[in-house]
């Protein structure tokens, strides 16, 4: 049975959105095609009408999640004088740490990307776009290369979320988030 093009496009987008959510929560290896399709209310057999492979879905879901992160940066860029502090307060928060399925793609996908060469091109191009957006959105110190500052800022905040998610000591997890936020704002 053939479906109208708009319904097929809606299903395709729904698969990407659910995969993005599940892959951020469980990792690419931790969420099967069956899990993704079930979350969409579809059967496993319908997957290949939309994607050639799980790797193709992983790339599409990574791109979707990274676009959401870019939209958040652009939104926060209009938050006024304290926009950098507000962005960091949101990014380095317990809510972001505790809900990877709704958060930034970088800390959620980075390990998968390092192990999956097929995802690296998508990740690299989206990371460059994010670095550019951060550079354009927030104030940076004069007299130091802006790109260097933005790369350090990005690596520190992403690393902080990864570490805060990995430890089993709640006090240390909170300390990681607050310490990195303090240091990034002190720069």
C-alpha positions, 0 to 999 in steps of 0.5 A: 500500500502506497501512502501520500508523499506528505504522510511518508515525509511525516513518518520519515521525520518522526523516525529521525526525531525518535532515533535522535531521542533514543540514540542520545539516551541510550547510544547508537548501539543501545537502541535498535532499529526495532526500538526506534520503529516501536517508539514511532508506532511503526513496524520494523519492516517499514524502516528500509523504506526510509533508510538504507541502514542504521548508520544512515539513520544515525547520521540523520538523527545526529544532524537533527540533534545538532540542528536543535542545539544550533537553534538553542544557541541562536535563541540564547544569543538574543537573551540580552547582556547576560546571554553567555551566563544564561546559556551556560546555566542552562547547558551545565545544569542538572536537567541537561545532565539528567536528560540526555534524550532532550539535550545537546547532541555533542555529549550524547553522540561523541563516543558513538561518533569516535567509533563510527567513521560514517558519522564523523563527516556529519559530526565535523560539519555540524561542530564547525557550524556550532563553533561559528554560531557560538563565536557569533552569539556571545561576547569573547575577550579581546586580544585573544583569538576568538576561535581558540576561545570558542573551541576551549569553551565548547570542549570544556562545557561538553566535557563537563556534561560527559563527566557529570553524567559518568560519575556516581557521586552526586556531589562531584557531579554537581561540582563538575558542572558548577566549577566549569561554569564558574571558570568559563565565565571568569575567563 
